[in-house]
Amino acid sequence: MHENTLNKQKEFEEFLIEMNDLLKRGAIRNKSDFRLWLEEVEEECKYCFQGLSEFVEEYMQLKFDR
């Protein structure tokens, strides 16, 4: 169980780094970009897709729904 938690955390951090890089490069600029990115990474996620999706939804609300 502990190994699964570590794997989930590591994977989550890797996807956050990727998302941050895409934001810095301007590849993600709006809600539809975020949704497309989530669709693309869904197949790659083994442990954290639900958590990543929730994080991205919350981030989008803070960024776009002011």
N, C-alpha and C positions, 0 to 999 in steps of 0.2 A: 504493500500500500504506500509506503514511504517513497519508494522508487517512482511510482505512478505520479505522486504529487510533485516530485522533483522534475519529472519529464514534462508535466503540464506547465509548471512554472517556467522552465527553460524554453519550451516551445512558445509560450505566450510572449516572453521577452523577445524572442527572435522575430516574431511577427510585429511586435511594437516597433522594433528597430527598423524593420522593413517599411512599415507604415510611415514612420517619422522621416525616413529617407525620401520616400515618395512625396511627402508633404513639402520637404525642403526643395526638391527638384521641381515642384509645381505639377507633378503628374496627378495628384489628387487635389482637386479644387472645390468640389461641390458634393452634395449628397449622392448623386448618381455615380460619381467616381468612387466614393467609398463603397457603395453597394456592389459595383462591378469588381472592385478589389476583393471584397469578401467572397463573392462568387468564385473568383479565381483561386483564392487560398483555401477554400472549403475542402477541396480534395487533398491538399497538403497537410491539413490539420489532423492529427491523430488523437490529441488529448484536449485541446483547448478551444475548439471552434465556438461553442456556446458562450464561453467567457469572453472570447475575442469579439463576438457579435454584440454582446451586451456592452462591452467597453466602447466599441465603435458607435453604437446607437447613442450612448450617453455623451460621447465626445461630439457627435453631430448636433445633438440638442444644445449643448453649450456653445458650439461654434456658430450654428446657423439659426437657431430659434430664439434669438435675444429679444 
